[in-house]
Amino acid sequence: MPDSSVCSHEPACPASDCPNREAARMVASHPEQGWSLLCNGIVVFDDTGELLPDGQIVAPHRPTTPSAA
């Protein structure tokens, strides 16, 4: 469940344990350092990796094969 002190908009952002957790709003961005903080407490990195609020690490998951043109 998102932290209500951060997520005050409607509809509320998906919780950090939801499959669509990356759809949460960005609350801080540091492109020079390669990371952003989402409203649900997740830190997302430019390489598509994530750091969840409970300390779990999600490995980068960008596509490894080129898309069909």
C-alpha positions in Angstrom: 0.0 0.0 0.0 1.4 3.4 -0.9 2.4 5.7 1.9 -0.5 8.1 2.3 1.8 10.9 3.4 3.4 10.8 -0.1 0.5 9.6 -2.3 -2.2 12.2 -1.8 -3.7 12.2 -5.3 -6.6 10.3 -6.7 -6.6 7.6 -7.9 -3.9 6.5 -5.5 -0.7 5.1 -7.0 -0.3 1.3 -7.2 1.4 -0.2 -4.1 5.0 -1.3 -4.3 4.0 -5.0 -4.3 1.5 -4.7 -7.2 2.4 -5.9 -10.7 1.9 -2.4 -12.1 4.0 -0.7 -9.4 6.0 1.2 -12.1 2.9 3.2 -13.0 3.2 5.3 -9.8 3.9 9.0 -10.1 7.4 10.2 -10.0 8.1 12.5 -7.0 11.9 13.1 -7.4 14.1 12.7 -10.4 17.9 12.7 -10.6 18.8 11.9 -14.2 22.4 13.0 -13.7 22.6 10.1 -11.2 20.4 7.7 -13.1 17.5 7.2 -10.7 14.0 8.4 -9.8 11.8 8.0 -6.8 8.2 7.0 -7.3 5.3 7.9 -5.1 5.0 4.4 -3.7 8.6 4.4 -2.4 10.3 2.6 -5.3 13.6 3.8 -6.6 13.8 3.1 -10.4 17.1 3.2 -12.2 17.8 4.1 -15.8 18.8 0.5 -16.5 15.2 -0.6 -15.5 16.4 -2.0 -12.2 14.4 -1.2 -9.0 14.9 -0.9 -5.3 11.7 -1.7 -3.4 10.9 0.0 -0.1 11.5 -3.2 1.8 15.1 -3.4 0.4 14.4 -6.0 -2.2 16.3 -5.5 -5.5 14.6 -6.1 -8.9 17.1 -6.8 -11.6 17.1 -4.7 -14.8 14.4 -6.0 -17.1 14.7 -4.1 -20.3 14.1 -6.1 -23.5 17.1 -8.0 -24.7 16.0 -8.5 -28.3 15.2 -5.8 -30.7 11.5 -5.2 -31.5 10.2 -6.0 -35.0 10.1 -3.0 -37.3 
